[in-house]
Amino acid sequence: MNTTIKIQESLTTIFRIANIVSKQDLDEWCGDRARERLYSKVQLLSPENWERVRNPKENVRFRYQKILTGYKINSN
């Protein structure tokens, strides 16, 4: 596995495979586990970047809120 995959690339891949395009889609996909399902998948796909970032969960959260519809900071 290529461990240099960036967090952004991991999110894009996960969202494409799971057909996640909105906050609601992510809520349904994560279920009652908050965002732990997403964080664990990103950590698995991007282990080097996950360890290098000071607060990886915060980084992931910022990035998915920019990508998905249903968030105030969404640029779409």
C-alpha positions in Angstrom: 0.0 0.0 0.0 1.2 3.5 -0.8 1.5 5.2 2.6 2.0 8.6 1.1 -1.6 9.1 0.1 -2.8 12.5 1.3 -5.8 12.8 3.6 -7.6 14.8 0.9 -7.1 11.9 -1.6 -8.3 9.4 1.0 -11.5 11.4 1.6 -12.2 11.7 -2.1 -11.7 8.0 -2.6 -14.0 7.0 0.4 -16.7 9.5 -0.7 -16.6 8.2 -4.3 -16.8 4.5 -3.3 -19.5 5.1 -0.7 -21.4 7.6 -2.8 -21.2 10.3 -0.1 -22.0 13.8 -1.4 -23.7 15.5 1.6 -23.6 15.8 5.4 -26.7 13.6 5.5 -25.0 10.9 3.4 -22.0 11.0 5.8 -24.3 10.8 8.8 -26.0 7.7 7.5 -22.7 6.0 6.5 -21.1 6.7 9.9 -24.2 5.6 11.8 -24.2 6.1 15.5 -20.4 6.0 15.7 -20.0 9.8 15.2 -17.2 10.1 12.6 -15.1 7.3 13.9 -15.8 5.1 10.9 -14.5 7.9 8.6 -11.5 8.6 10.8 -10.4 5.0 10.9 -10.7 4.6 7.1 -8.6 7.8 6.5 -6.0 6.6 9.0 -5.8 3.3 7.3 -5.4 4.8 3.8 -3.1 7.7 4.9 -1.1 6.4 7.9 2.0 8.6 7.3 0.0 11.8 6.8 -2.3 10.9 9.7 0.7 10.7 12.0 2.4 13.8 10.6 -0.6 16.1 11.1 -0.9 17.7 14.5 -4.6 17.0 14.9 -5.7 14.6 12.2 -9.4 14.4 13.2 -9.7 18.2 13.1 -7.9 18.2 9.7 -10.2 15.5 8.3 -13.3 17.4 9.7 -12.2 20.7 8.0 -11.6 18.9 4.7 -14.9 17.0 4.6 -16.9 20.1 5.6 -15.4 21.9 2.5 -16.3 19.0 0.2 -19.8 17.9 1.3 -23.0 19.9 0.9 -24.9 20.7 4.1 -22.0 22.4 5.9 -21.7 26.2 6.2 -18.1 26.3 5.0 -18.9 24.2 2.0 -17.7 26.1 -1.1 -20.2 24.4 -3.5 
